[in-house]
Amino acid sequence: MQTAHHSALEAKHAGLDQKIAAEAQRPLPDTALLAALKKQKLKLKEEMTAQ
């Protein structure tokens, strides 16, 4: 059973996925921003699997 918290985490995870994809498509992607976004995404993934 999914809780509202888990659904919110999934939504944030998907949003980060979109931001990462958009940044990666830029001609000169900001590598520091990409690293930060990926780190946030990993933390969300870990939180989702911990539940």
Stockholm file with secondary structure:
# STOCKHOLM 1.0

chainA/1-51         MQTAHHSALEAKHAGLDQKIAAEAQRPLPDTALLAALKKQKLKLKEEMTAQ
#=GR chainA/1-51 SS CCCHHHHHHHHHHHHHHHHHHHHHHSSSCCHHHHHHHHHHHHHHHHHHHHC
#=GC SS_cons        CCCHHHHHHHHHHHHHHHHHHHHHHSSSCCHHHHHHHHHHHHHHHHHHHHC
//
